[in-house]
């Protein structure tokens, strides 16, 4: 398994918006996003900080994305 490239919370929100998620609300630094099919994801957005690899994996799992999907979306 290769290392996932790091990404900021703001960029992660933009990335998962590409696959149909939309922002529902924000409480503090946490953005709550949902998909029309019922999937929900919470993304912490802290200015100047990247998400950790474990958190990226958790977000991808909640969004039902594979590591390869993530890499392809990043390169678009």
PDB file of N, CA, C and O in Angstrom:
ATOM      1  N   UNK A   1       0.847  -1.171   0.000  1.00  0.00           N
ATOM      2  CA  UNK A   1       0.000   0.000   0.000  1.00  0.00           C
ATOM      3  C   UNK A   1       0.892   1.234   0.000  1.00  0.00           C
ATOM      4  O   UNK A   1       1.792   1.351   0.832  1.00  0.00           O
ATOM      5  N   UNK A   2       0.650   2.143  -0.919  1.00  0.00           N
ATOM      6  CA  UNK A   2       1.456   3.346  -1.009  1.00  0.00           C
ATOM      7  C   UNK A   2       0.908   4.420  -0.076  1.00  0.00           C
ATOM      8  O   UNK A   2      -0.243   4.367   0.355  1.00  0.00           O
ATOM      9  N   UNK A   3       1.751   5.382   0.219  1.00  0.00           N
ATOM     10  CA  UNK A   3       1.328   6.475   1.077  1.00  0.00           C
ATOM     11  C   UNK A   3       0.390   7.395   0.302  1.00  0.00           C
ATOM     12  O   UNK A   3       0.610   7.696  -0.871  1.00  0.00           O
ATOM     13  N   UNK A   4      -0.651   7.828   0.984  1.00  0.00           N
ATOM     14  CA  UNK A   4      -1.578   8.772   0.372  1.00  0.00           C
ATOM     15  C   UNK A   4      -0.989  10.171   0.439  1.00  0.00           C
ATOM     16  O   UNK A   4      -0.427  10.555   1.465  1.00  0.00           O
ATOM     17  N   UNK A   5      -1.109  10.938  -0.634  1.00  0.00           N
ATOM     18  CA  UNK A   5      -0.647  12.326  -0.573  1.00  0.00           C
ATOM     19  C   UNK A   5      -1.537  13.123   0.387  1.00  0.00           C
ATOM     20  O   UNK A   5      -2.748  12.915   0.446  1.00  0.00           O
ATOM     21  N   UNK A   6      -0.923  14.026   1.127  1.00  0.00           N
ATOM     22  CA  UNK A   6      -1.663  14.860   2.067  1.00  0.00           C
ATOM     23  C   UNK A   6      -2.450  15.922   1.303  1.00  0.00           C
ATOM     24  O   UNK A   6      -2.103  16.294   0.182  1.00  0.00           O
ATOM     25  N   UNK A   7      -3.506  16.392   1.935  1.00  0.00           N
ATOM     26  CA  UNK A   7      -4.391  17.380   1.331  1.00  0.00           C
ATOM     27  C   UNK A   7      -4.975  18.229   2.456  1.00  0.00           C
ATOM     28  O   UNK A   7      -5.133  17.754   3.581  1.00  0.00           O
ATOM     29  N   UNK A   8      -5.288  19.464   2.156  1.00  0.00           N
ATOM     30  CA  UNK A   8      -5.904  20.324   3.164  1.00  0.00           C
ATOM     31  C   UNK A   8      -7.396  20.000   3.277  1.00  0.00           C
ATOM     32  O   UNK A   8      -7.969  19.381   2.381  1.00  0.00           O
ATOM     33  N   UNK A   9      -8.005  20.411   4.354  1.00  0.00           N
ATOM     34  CA  UNK A   9      -9.432  20.177   4.543  1.00  0.00           C
ATOM     35  C   UNK A   9     -10.268  20.871   3.478  1.00  0.00           C
ATOM     36  O   UNK A   9     -11.251  20.314   2.989  1.00  0.00           O
ATOM     37  N   UNK A  10      -9.875  22.083   3.125  1.00  0.00           N
ATOM     38  CA  UNK A  10     -10.598  22.843   2.105  1.00  0.00           C
ATOM     39  C   UNK A  10     -10.535  22.137   0.748  1.00  0.00           C
ATOM     40  O   UNK A  10     -11.526  22.072   0.021  1.00  0.00           O
ATOM     41  N   UNK A  11      -9.357  21.612   0.426  1.00  0.00           N
ATOM     42  CA  UNK A  11      -9.202  20.880  -0.834  1.00  0.00           C
ATOM     43  C   UNK A  11      -9.983  19.565  -0.817  1.00  0.00           C
ATOM     44  O   UNK A  11     -10.521  19.146  -1.841  1.00  0.00           O
ATOM     45  N   UNK A  12     -10.042  18.917   0.349  1.00  0.00           N
ATOM     46  CA  UNK A  12     -10.813  17.675   0.468  1.00  0.00           C
ATOM     47  C   UNK A  12     -12.291  17.954   0.229  1.00  0.00           C
ATOM     48  O   UNK A  12     -12.972  17.164  -0.425  1.00  0.00           O
ATOM     49  N   UNK A  13     -12.791  19.069   0.752  1.00  0.00           N
ATOM     50  CA  UNK A  13     -14.191  19.434   0.518  1.00  0.00           C
ATOM     51  C   UNK A  13     -14.442  19.612  -0.977  1.00  0.00           C
ATOM     52  O   UNK A  13     -15.440  19.117  -1.501  1.00  0.00           O
ATOM     53  N   UNK A  14     -13.551  20.312  -1.660  1.00  0.00           N
ATOM     54  CA  UNK A  14     -13.693  20.518  -3.104  1.00  0.00           C
ATOM     55  C   UNK A  14     -13.643  19.187  -3.855  1.00  0.00           C
ATOM     56  O   UNK A  14     -14.385  18.975  -4.813  1.00  0.00           O
ATOM     57  N   UNK A  15     -12.766  18.304  -3.410  1.00  0.00           N
ATOM     58  CA  UNK A  15     -12.598  17.009  -4.061  1.00  0.00           C
ATOM     59  C   UNK A  15     -13.867  16.171  -3.961  1.00  0.00           C
ATOM     60  O   UNK A  15     -14.308  15.595  -4.955  1.00  0.00           O
ATOM     61  N   UNK A  16     -14.464  16.099  -2.759  1.00  0.00           N
ATOM     62  CA  UNK A  16     -15.652  15.253  -2.641  1.00  0.00           C
ATOM     63  C   UNK A  16     -16.909  15.943  -3.181  1.00  0.00           C
ATOM     64  O   UNK A  16     -17.920  15.283  -3.421  1.00  0.00           O
ATOM     65  N   UNK A  17     -16.851  17.261  -3.372  1.00  0.00           N
ATOM     66  CA  UNK A  17     -17.960  17.930  -4.062  1.00  0.00           C
ATOM     67  C   UNK A  17     -18.010  17.500  -5.526  1.00  0.00           C
ATOM     68  O   UNK A  17     -19.077  17.511  -6.139  1.00  0.00           O
ATOM     69  N   UNK A  18     -16.864  17.121  -6.089  1.00  0.00           N
ATOM     70  CA  UNK A  18     -16.809  16.663  -7.484  1.00  0.00           C
ATOM     71  C   UNK A  18     -17.620  15.387  -7.697  1.00  0.00           C
ATOM     72  O   UNK A  18     -18.064  15.118  -8.813  1.00  0.00           O
ATOM     73  N   UNK A  19     -17.820  14.591  -6.626  1.00  0.00           N
ATOM     74  CA  UNK A  19     -18.542  13.330  -6.777  1.00  0.00           C
ATOM     75  C   UNK A  19     -19.974  13.424  -6.267  1.00  0.00           C
ATOM     76  O   UNK A  19     -20.632  12.403  -6.067  1.00  0.00           O
ATOM     77  N   UNK A  20     -20.458  14.642  -6.057  1.00  0.00           N
ATOM     78  CA  UNK A  20     -21.875  14.813  -5.742  1.00  0.00           C
ATOM     79  C   UNK A  20     -22.213  15.194  -4.311  1.00  0.00           C
ATOM     80  O   UNK A  20     -23.387  15.398  -4.003  1.00  0.00           O
ATOM     81  N   UNK A  21     -21.228  15.298  -3.426  1.00  0.00           N
ATOM     82  CA  UNK A  21     -21.505  15.735  -2.055  1.00  0.00           C
ATOM     83  C   UNK A  21     -21.755  17.239  -2.055  1.00  0.00           C
ATOM     84  O   UNK A  21     -21.258  17.962  -2.919  1.00  0.00           O
ATOM     85  N   UNK A  22     -22.518  17.694  -1.094  1.00  0.00           N
ATOM     86  CA  UNK A  22     -22.730  19.126  -0.939  1.00  0.00           C
ATOM     87  C   UNK A  22     -22.708  19.478   0.543  1.00  0.00           C
ATOM     88  O   UNK A  22     -22.989  18.645   1.405  1.00  0.00           O
ATOM     89  N   UNK A  23     -22.364  20.739   0.816  1.00  0.00           N
ATOM     90  CA  UNK A  23     -22.262  21.203   2.197  1.00  0.00           C
ATOM     91  C   UNK A  23     -23.647  21.368   2.794  1.00  0.00           C
ATOM     92  O   UNK A  23     -24.531  21.982   2.197  1.00  0.00           O
ATOM     93  N   UNK A  24     -23.820  20.808   3.985  1.00  0.00           N
ATOM     94  CA  UNK A  24     -25.089  20.926   4.688  1.00  0.00           C
ATOM     95  C   UNK A  24     -24.988  22.045   5.705  1.00  0.00           C
ATOM     96  O   UNK A  24     -25.853  22.919   5.779  1.00  0.00           O
ATOM     97  N   UNK A  25     -23.912  22.006   6.495  1.00  0.00           N
ATOM     98  CA  UNK A  25     -23.710  23.030   7.510  1.00  0.00           C
ATOM     99  C   UNK A  25     -22.259  22.996   7.962  1.00  0.00           C
ATOM    100  O   UNK A  25     -21.486  22.117   7.581  1.00  0.00           O
ATOM    101  N   UNK A  26     -21.912  23.977   8.785  1.00  0.00           N
ATOM    102  CA  UNK A  26     -20.580  24.023   9.362  1.00  0.00           C
ATOM    103  C   UNK A  26     -20.708  24.431  10.816  1.00  0.00           C
ATOM    104  O   UNK A  26     -21.417  25.382  11.146  1.00  0.00           O
ATOM    105  N   UNK A  27     -20.020  23.709  11.677  1.00  0.00           N
ATOM    106  CA  UNK A  27     -19.994  24.051  13.094  1.00  0.00           C
ATOM    107  C   UNK A  27     -18.534  24.200  13.481  1.00  0.00           C
ATOM    108  O   UNK A  27     -17.800  23.215  13.567  1.00  0.00           O
ATOM    109  N   UNK A  28     -18.124  25.424  13.712  1.00  0.00           N
ATOM    110  CA  UNK A  28     -16.716  25.677  13.999  1.00  0.00           C
ATOM    111  C   UNK A  28     -15.889  25.375  12.770  1.00  0.00           C
ATOM    112  O   UNK A  28     -16.146  25.908  11.691  1.00  0.00           O
ATOM    113  N   UNK A  29     -14.895  24.517  12.935  1.00  0.00           N
ATOM    114  CA  UNK A  29     -14.014  24.193  11.821  1.00  0.00           C
ATOM    115  C   UNK A  29     -14.419  22.908  11.102  1.00  0.00           C
ATOM    116  O   UNK A  29     -13.695  22.441  10.223  1.00  0.00           O
ATOM    117  N   UNK A  30     -15.553  22.338  11.460  1.00  0.00           N
ATOM    118  CA  UNK A  30     -15.986  21.080  10.863  1.00  0.00           C
ATOM    119  C   UNK A  30     -17.114  21.313   9.858  1.00  0.00           C
ATOM    120  O   UNK A  30     -18.158  21.879  10.184  1.00  0.00           O
ATOM    121  N   UNK A  31     -16.872  20.860   8.625  1.00  0.00           N
ATOM    122  CA  UNK A  31     -17.844  20.996   7.547  1.00  0.00           C
ATOM    123  C   UNK A  31     -18.578  19.664   7.406  1.00  0.00           C
ATOM    124  O   UNK A  31     -17.954  18.622   7.205  1.00  0.00           O
ATOM    125  N   UNK A  32     -19.895  19.703   7.512  1.00  0.00           N
ATOM    126  CA  UNK A  32     -20.740  18.519   7.382  1.00  0.00           C
ATOM    127  C   UNK A  32     -21.250  18.469   5.955  1.00  0.00           C
ATOM    128  O   UNK A  32     -21.896  19.403   5.480  1.00  0.00           O
ATOM    129  N   UNK A  33     -20.952  17.358   5.269  1.00  0.00           N
ATOM    130  CA  UNK A  33     -21.336  17.212   3.877  1.00  0.00           C
ATOM    131  C   UNK A  33     -22.166  15.949   3.719  1.00  0.00           C
ATOM    132  O   UNK A  33     -21.978  14.972   4.444  1.00  0.00           O
ATOM    133  N   UNK A  34     -23.084  15.981   2.764  1.00  0.00           N
ATOM    134  CA  UNK A  34     -23.936  14.817   2.523  1.00  0.00           C
ATOM    135  C   UNK A  34     -24.073  14.591   1.020  1.00  0.00           C
ATOM    136  O   UNK A  34     -23.820  15.480   0.208  1.00  0.00           O
ATOM    137  N   UNK A  35     -24.477  13.387   0.684  1.00  0.00           N
ATOM    138  CA  UNK A  35     -24.685  12.987  -0.704  1.00  0.00           C
ATOM    139  C   UNK A  35     -26.166  12.656  -0.858  1.00  0.00           C
ATOM    140  O   UNK A  35     -26.782  12.202   0.106  1.00  0.00           O
ATOM    141  N   UNK A  36     -26.758  12.863  -2.025  1.00  0.00           N
ATOM    142  CA  UNK A  36     -28.174  12.552  -2.204  1.00  0.00           C
ATOM    143  C   UNK A  36     -28.553  11.105  -1.870  1.00  0.00           C
ATOM    144  O   UNK A  36     -29.712  10.835  -1.555  1.00  0.00           O
ATOM    145  N   UNK A  37     -27.594  10.168  -1.934  1.00  0.00           N
ATOM    146  CA  UNK A  37     -27.912   8.780  -1.616  1.00  0.00           C
ATOM    147  C   UNK A  37     -27.816   8.462  -0.115  1.00  0.00           C
ATOM    148  O   UNK A  37     -28.029   7.319   0.287  1.00  0.00           O
ATOM    149  N   UNK A  38     -27.497   9.463   0.710  1.00  0.00           N
ATOM    150  CA  UNK A  38     -27.514   9.281   2.154  1.00  0.00           C
ATOM    151  C   UNK A  38     -26.163   9.209   2.837  1.00  0.00           C
ATOM    152  O   UNK A  38     -26.106   9.202   4.066  1.00  0.00           O
ATOM    153  N   UNK A  39     -25.078   9.156   2.087  1.00  0.00           N
ATOM    154  CA  UNK A  39     -23.754   9.128   2.705  1.00  0.00           C
ATOM    155  C   UNK A  39     -23.451  10.483   3.345  1.00  0.00           C
ATOM    156  O   UNK A  39     -23.806  11.528   2.799  1.00  0.00           O
ATOM    157  N   UNK A  40     -22.792  10.459   4.507  1.00  0.00           N
ATOM    158  CA  UNK A  40     -22.432  11.682   5.215  1.00  0.00           C
ATOM    159  C   UNK A  40     -20.945  11.668   5.535  1.00  0.00           C
ATOM    160  O   UNK A  40     -20.373  10.626   5.853  1.00  0.00           O
ATOM    161  N   UNK A  41     -20.328  12.846   5.445  1.00  0.00           N
ATOM    162  CA  UNK A  41     -18.906  12.998   5.727  1.00  0.00           C
ATOM    163  C   UNK A  41     -18.710  14.288   6.514  1.00  0.00           C
ATOM    164  O   UNK A  41     -19.357  15.299   6.239  1.00  0.00           O
ATOM    165  N   UNK A  42     -17.810  14.243   7.495  1.00  0.00           N
ATOM    166  CA  UNK A  42     -17.428  15.438   8.242  1.00  0.00           C
ATOM    167  C   UNK A  42     -15.960  15.695   7.944  1.00  0.00           C
ATOM    168  O   UNK A  42     -15.122  14.811   8.119  1.00  0.00           O
ATOM    169  N   UNK A  43     -15.646  16.918   7.490  1.00  0.00           N
ATOM    170  CA  UNK A  43     -14.273  17.272   7.138  1.00  0.00           C
ATOM    171  C   UNK A  43     -13.823  18.439   8.014  1.00  0.00           C
ATOM    172  O   UNK A  43     -14.435  19.506   7.980  1.00  0.00           O
ATOM    173  N   UNK A  44     -12.752  18.246   8.806  1.00  0.00           N
ATOM    174  CA  UNK A  44     -12.218  19.364   9.576  1.00  0.00           C
ATOM    175  C   UNK A  44     -11.405  20.284   8.662  1.00  0.00           C
ATOM    176  O   UNK A  44     -10.558  19.821   7.898  1.00  0.00           O
ATOM    177  N   UNK A  45     -11.667  21.572   8.745  1.00  0.00           N
ATOM    178  CA  UNK A  45     -10.969  22.545   7.909  1.00  0.00           C
ATOM    179  C   UNK A  45     -10.219  23.499   8.831  1.00  0.00           C
ATOM    180  O   UNK A  45     -10.799  24.423   9.401  1.00  0.00           O
ATOM    181  N   UNK A  46      -8.916  23.256   8.964  1.00  0.00           N
ATOM    182  CA  UNK A  46      -8.064  24.117   9.780  1.00  0.00           C
ATOM    183  C   UNK A  46      -7.084  24.824   8.856  1.00  0.00           C
ATOM    184  O   UNK A  46      -6.342  24.178   8.117  1.00  0.00           O
ATOM    185  N   UNK A  47      -7.084  26.130   8.898  1.00  0.00           N
ATOM    186  CA  UNK A  47      -6.254  26.917   8.004  1.00  0.00           C
ATOM    187  C   UNK A  47      -4.777  26.598   8.217  1.00  0.00           C
ATOM    188  O   UNK A  47      -4.284  26.594   9.346  1.00  0.00           O
ATOM    189  N   UNK A  48      -4.088  26.334   7.124  1.00  0.00           N
ATOM    190  CA  UNK A  48      -2.656  26.091   7.172  1.00  0.00           C
ATOM    191  C   UNK A  48      -2.257  24.695   7.592  1.00  0.00           C
ATOM    192  O   UNK A  48      -1.067  24.436   7.767  1.00  0.00           O
ATOM    193  N   UNK A  49      -3.206  23.777   7.763  1.00  0.00           N
ATOM    194  CA  UNK A  49      -2.886  22.412   8.179  1.00  0.00           C
ATOM    195  C   UNK A  49      -3.439  21.410   7.171  1.00  0.00           C
ATOM    196  O   UNK A  49      -4.522  21.592   6.615  1.00  0.00           O
ATOM    197  N   UNK A  50      -2.671  20.352   6.951  1.00  0.00           N
ATOM    198  CA  UNK A  50      -3.130  19.255   6.113  1.00  0.00           C
ATOM    199  C   UNK A  50      -3.787  18.196   6.981  1.00  0.00           C
ATOM    200  O   UNK A  50      -3.508  18.091   8.175  1.00  0.00           O
ATOM    201  N   UNK A  51      -4.661  17.417   6.367  1.00  0.00           N
ATOM    202  CA  UNK A  51      -5.290  16.300   7.065  1.00  0.00           C
ATOM    203  C   UNK A  51      -4.273  15.173   7.190  1.00  0.00           C
ATOM    204  O   UNK A  51      -3.448  14.979   6.297  1.00  0.00           O
ATOM    205  N   UNK A  52      -4.326  14.445   8.271  1.00  0.00           N
ATOM    206  CA  UNK A  52      -3.453  13.282   8.440  1.00  0.00           C
ATOM    207  C   UNK A  52      -3.903  12.142   7.551  1.00  0.00           C
ATOM    208  O   UNK A  52      -5.051  12.107   7.107  1.00  0.00           O
ATOM    209  N   UNK A  53      -2.993  11.203   7.292  1.00  0.00           N
ATOM    210  CA  UNK A  53      -3.321  10.088   6.401  1.00  0.00           C
ATOM    211  C   UNK A  53      -4.434   9.213   6.965  1.00  0.00           C
ATOM    212  O   UNK A  53      -5.276   8.719   6.215  1.00  0.00           O
ATOM    213  N   UNK A  54      -4.443   9.020   8.277  1.00  0.00           N
ATOM    214  CA  UNK A  54      -5.501   8.225   8.894  1.00  0.00           C
ATOM    215  C   UNK A  54      -6.854   8.878   8.722  1.00  0.00           C
ATOM    216  O   UNK A  54      -7.848   8.202   8.456  1.00  0.00           O
ATOM    217  N   UNK A  55      -6.897  10.201   8.874  1.00  0.00           N
ATOM    218  CA  UNK A  55      -8.150  10.933   8.700  1.00  0.00           C
ATOM    219  C   UNK A  55      -8.598  10.915   7.240  1.00  0.00           C
ATOM    220  O   UNK A  55      -9.790  10.813   6.950  1.00  0.00           O
ATOM    221  N   UNK A  56      -7.637  11.015   6.329  1.00  0.00           N
ATOM    222  CA  UNK A  56      -7.973  10.931   4.901  1.00  0.00           C
ATOM    223  C   UNK A  56      -8.602   9.575   4.598  1.00  0.00           C
ATOM    224  O   UNK A  56      -9.607   9.500   3.891  1.00  0.00           O
ATOM    225  N   UNK A  57      -8.013   8.498   5.133  1.00  0.00           N
ATOM    226  CA  UNK A  57      -8.570   7.155   4.913  1.00  0.00           C
ATOM    227  C   UNK A  57      -9.988   7.050   5.476  1.00  0.00           C
ATOM    228  O   UNK A  57     -10.864   6.450   4.851  1.00  0.00           O
ATOM    229  N   UNK A  58     -10.213   7.633   6.655  1.00  0.00           N
ATOM    230  CA  UNK A  58     -11.544   7.599   7.264  1.00  0.00           C
ATOM    231  C   UNK A  58     -12.562   8.339   6.403  1.00  0.00           C
ATOM    232  O   UNK A  58     -13.672   7.851   6.195  1.00  0.00           O
ATOM    233  N   UNK A  59     -12.192   9.498   5.910  1.00  0.00           N
ATOM    234  CA  UNK A  59     -13.090  10.286   5.055  1.00  0.00           C
ATOM    235  C   UNK A  59     -13.386   9.520   3.768  1.00  0.00           C
ATOM    236  O   UNK A  59     -14.530   9.485   3.314  1.00  0.00           O
ATOM    237  N   UNK A  60     -12.359   8.906   3.179  1.00  0.00           N
ATOM    238  CA  UNK A  60     -12.564   8.132   1.952  1.00  0.00           C
ATOM    239  C   UNK A  60     -13.498   6.950   2.199  1.00  0.00           C
ATOM    240  O   UNK A  60     -14.342   6.635   1.361  1.00  0.00           O
ATOM    241  N   UNK A  61     -13.346   6.301   3.347  1.00  0.00           N
ATOM    242  CA  UNK A  61     -14.213   5.170   3.681  1.00  0.00           C
ATOM    243  C   UNK A  61     -15.664   5.632   3.842  1.00  0.00           C
ATOM    244  O   UNK A  61     -16.585   4.976   3.357  1.00  0.00           O
ATOM    245  N   UNK A  62     -15.864   6.775   4.532  1.00  0.00           N
ATOM    246  CA  UNK A  62     -17.215   7.304   4.716  1.00  0.00           C
ATOM    247  C   UNK A  62     -17.834   7.726   3.387  1.00  0.00           C
ATOM    248  O   UNK A  62     -19.042   7.597   3.189  1.00  0.00           O
ATOM    249  N   UNK A  63     -17.002   8.229   2.478  1.00  0.00           N
ATOM    250  CA  UNK A  63     -17.488   8.668   1.163  1.00  0.00           C
ATOM    251  C   UNK A  63     -17.572   7.515   0.175  1.00  0.00           C
ATOM    252  O   UNK A  63     -17.987   7.707  -0.968  1.00  0.00           O
ATOM    253  N   UNK A  64     -17.175   6.306   0.609  1.00  0.00           N
ATOM    254  CA  UNK A  64     -17.194   5.104  -0.226  1.00  0.00           C
ATOM    255  C   UNK A  64     -16.287   5.263  -1.452  1.00  0.00           C
ATOM    256  O   UNK A  64     -16.681   4.944  -2.575  1.00  0.00           O
ATOM    257  N   UNK A  65     -15.064   5.762  -1.217  1.00  0.00           N
ATOM    258  CA  UNK A  65     -14.064   5.929  -2.266  1.00  0.00           C
ATOM    259  C   UNK A  65     -12.867   5.041  -1.968  1.00  0.00           C
ATOM    260  O   UNK A  65     -12.550   4.783  -0.807  1.00  0.00           O
ATOM    261  N   UNK A  66     -12.209   4.579  -3.011  1.00  0.00           N
ATOM    262  CA  UNK A  66     -10.974   3.826  -2.837  1.00  0.00           C
ATOM    263  C   UNK A  66      -9.792   4.788  -2.910  1.00  0.00           C
ATOM    264  O   UNK A  66      -9.944   5.953  -3.277  1.00  0.00           O
ATOM    265  N   UNK A  67      -8.618   4.281  -2.556  1.00  0.00           N
ATOM    266  CA  UNK A  67      -7.409   5.106  -2.662  1.00  0.00           C
ATOM    267  C   UNK A  67      -7.159   5.511  -4.114  1.00  0.00           C
ATOM    268  O   UNK A  67      -6.733   6.635  -4.379  1.00  0.00           O
ATOM    269  N   UNK A  68      -7.423   4.602  -5.051  1.00  0.00           N
ATOM    270  CA  UNK A  68      -7.235   4.916  -6.465  1.00  0.00           C
ATOM    271  C   UNK A  68      -8.203   6.010  -6.930  1.00  0.00           C
ATOM    272  O   UNK A  68      -7.825   6.886  -7.708  1.00  0.00           O
ATOM    273  N   UNK A  69      -9.451   5.956  -6.450  1.00  0.00           N
ATOM    274  CA  UNK A  69     -10.422   7.013  -6.772  1.00  0.00           C
ATOM    275  C   UNK A  69      -9.915   8.367  -6.285  1.00  0.00           C
ATOM    276  O   UNK A  69     -10.012   9.376  -6.983  1.00  0.00           O
ATOM    277  N   UNK A  70      -9.375   8.361  -5.076  1.00  0.00           N
ATOM    278  CA  UNK A  70      -8.837   9.588  -4.472  1.00  0.00           C
ATOM    279  C   UNK A  70      -7.711  10.167  -5.325  1.00  0.00           C
ATOM    280  O   UNK A  70      -7.674  11.366  -5.602  1.00  0.00           O
ATOM    281  N   UNK A  71      -6.796   9.294  -5.735  1.00  0.00           N
ATOM    282  CA  UNK A  71      -5.666   9.751  -6.544  1.00  0.00           C
ATOM    283  C   UNK A  71      -6.129  10.289  -7.897  1.00  0.00           C
ATOM    284  O   UNK A  71      -5.598  11.288  -8.381  1.00  0.00           O
ATOM    285  N   UNK A  72      -7.112   9.633  -8.507  1.00  0.00           N
ATOM    286  CA  UNK A  72      -7.633  10.103  -9.793  1.00  0.00           C
ATOM    287  C   UNK A  72      -8.340  11.447  -9.647  1.00  0.00           C
ATOM    288  O   UNK A  72      -8.167  12.325 -10.492  1.00  0.00           O
ATOM    289  N   UNK A  73      -9.133  11.623  -8.589  1.00  0.00           N
ATOM    290  CA  UNK A  73      -9.827  12.892  -8.375  1.00  0.00           C
ATOM    291  C   UNK A  73      -8.837  14.029  -8.108  1.00  0.00           C
ATOM    292  O   UNK A  73      -9.059  15.164  -8.530  1.00  0.00           O
ATOM    293  N   UNK A  74      -7.751  13.719  -7.407  1.00  0.00           N
ATOM    294  CA  UNK A  74      -6.728  14.738  -7.127  1.00  0.00           C
ATOM    295  C   UNK A  74      -6.059  15.209  -8.387  1.00  0.00           C
ATOM    296  O   UNK A  74      -5.675  16.374  -8.484  1.00  0.00           O
ATOM    297  N   UNK A  75      -5.908  14.323  -9.366  1.00  0.00           N
ATOM    298  CA  UNK A  75      -5.178  14.664 -10.594  1.00  0.00           C
ATOM    299  C   UNK A  75      -6.058  15.314 -11.644  1.00  0.00           C
ATOM    300  O   UNK A  75      -5.561  15.694 -12.704  1.00  0.00           O
ATOM    301  N   UNK A  76      -7.337  15.453 -11.386  1.00  0.00           N
ATOM    302  CA  UNK A  76      -8.244  16.087 -12.377  1.00  0.00           C
ATOM    303  C   UNK A  76      -8.123  17.580 -12.296  1.00  0.00           C
ATOM    304  O   UNK A  76      -8.795  18.296 -13.038  1.00  0.00           O
TER     305      UNK A  76
END
